[in-house]
Amino acid sequence: MNNYYYWQNWIQQMMQQMEQQKQMIDQLQKKIEEMNANEKPTTVIERIEYHFDQLKIETLEGTLQIGLTPNGSDVSELGELYGNQGTPPQDPILHSLQDYMTKDIPPWMNQYVRDHDVPISDEHKQHMIADVRKQLPQRIEFYKKQDPEIDETTLLHQIQTEIRQSMAQYFENYKGDGE
């Protein structure tokens, strides 16, 4: 009879331990489900700094950024970056640069790609121009913060030169459409 009592006691202890483990497993499964339900997919983009003298583009995918946004940008959403396409610029420097991008850059690009035998489509060139246009306000602010006393003519000339140099550097490293 003593053996029976010990076996019964041992089985009862085992059943209690199994019940405790089952409860713990159930709690853990609930926590995992809660964590998965609350988990939102996030994308982390760290700060990207451009150094124009070190810019090298090997492949072109997605949105074309050719390096006119200095030290990252203050744009909080992608929509802000591309939202000002239809509105006329209020700043006279911005207006002059927009005019420059419309009248002077397309012929300059055509001449450059012809002279340097760069195989690039007109659509690709238009994407480049559109991309630079979107970066102009941030570029103007960058130069104004660097030198608050800069006159409009100097600022305009500096940004125009930078645009041509950046595009030329991009074309030098560009392998051509379809590669």
N, C-alpha and C positions, 0 to 999 in steps of 0.2 A: 503494500500500500504506500509505503514511503516513496518508492520509485514513481508511482503514478502521480503523486503530489508534485514532485520535482519536475517531471515532464510537463505537467499541466501548467505549472508556474513558468517554466521556460518558454512554452508556446505562447502563453499570454504576454510575456515580455516582448517576444518577437513580433506579435501582432501589434502591440502598442508602438514599437519602433517603426514598423512598416506603415502604420497609420500616420505617424509623425512625418515620415519621409514623403508619403503621398501628399500630405498637406503642404509641405515645403515645396514640392515639385509644382503643385497647383498654383501656389503663390508666385513662384518664379515664372511660370508660364504666363500668368496674368500681367506681371511686370513687363515681360518681354513684349506682349501684345500691346500694352499701353505705350511703351517706348516706340514701337513700330508705328502706331497710330499717330503719335505726336511728332514723329520725325518728318521734317520737311526737307526735300532735297535742296541743298545750297551749293552755290558756286562761289568759290573764293578766287578773286583775281587780285594778285598782289600788284604793287606799284611797279610800273614799267617806265624806265627812263630812256630817252632817246639821245644818242650822241651822233650827230649828223656825220662826223668824220669817220665813225665806225659802223655806219649803217650798211648792212649786207642782207639782201633779200634773195633767197634761193628758190622759194616756192610762193605762189600766190593762191591763197585760199580764203574764202570768207570776205569780210569787209576790208578794203584796201586802206591801210594806214601807212603813209609814207614818211612820217616823222615830223610833222609840223606842230604837234601838240607837245609842248615842253613839259618835262617832269610830271607826266600824268596830266589829268585835267580835273577841274572842279565839277565836272558833269556827273550828276548823281545817277542818272538813268540814260540808257541808250537813246530813248526817245528825245531827250533834251538835245543830244548831240545832233540829231537829224531833223529836229522839229522846226528849225528856222528856214527851211528851204524856200517857202513861198512868200515870206515877209521881206519887204524892202529894207535894206540896212539904213539905220539912222545915223551912224557914225560916218563922217565924210571920208575917213581913211578906209573904213570897211567898204564903203561905196566905190572908192577908187580901186581897191584891190579886187572887188567883185567884177568891176569893169575890165580890169587887167586880165582876170581869169577868163573872161568871155572873149575879149578882142585880141589880146597879145599871146596868151599861152597856147591856144590851139595851133596857130601858125608856127610858133617857136617849137612846139613838140613835133609837128610834122617835119620841119626842117631837121631837127635833131635826129629823129629816127631814120630819116632818109640819109643824112650824112654819116651816121654810125651804123647803118644797116641793121636796125633793131626790128625784128618781126613782131609787130604788135597791132592788134585790131583797133579800129576806131572806137568800138564799144569799151575796150579796156582803157583807152585814153580818156574817154568821157567819165568813166568811173574814177580815174585818178583826179581829174579836174573837180568832180563833185566832192571827192574826199577832201581835197585841199580846201575847197570853199567852206566846208563845214568846220575846218580847223582855224580859219582866219580870225574869228573873234578872240579865241584863246591866245593866239599868237600875238595879236595886237596888245592884249593885256599883259602878256609876258614881257614884251619890250618896254611897255610903259612902266611896269613895276621895276624893271632893271634900271631905267633912266627916266624918272618923271619929267625931266626937263627936255626930253627929246622933241625936236620939231617934226612936224608932219611930213615934210619932204624927206628927211633922213629916215624916218620910220618906214615910210612907204618904200623907199629905195632898198632899205635893209631887208624887208620882208619879200619884195620882188626878187631880189638876188638870192635869198634863201630858198624861195620856191624853185627857181631855175636850177640851183645847185643840187637841191634834194632830188628833183626829178631826173637830172642828169646822172646823179649817182645811182638812182634806182635803175635807170636804163642801162647803165654800165654793168650792173649785176644781174640784169634780167636775161633769162635764157630764151624768151620768146613764147608766144601763145602756143598752147597745145603740147608743151613739153613738161 
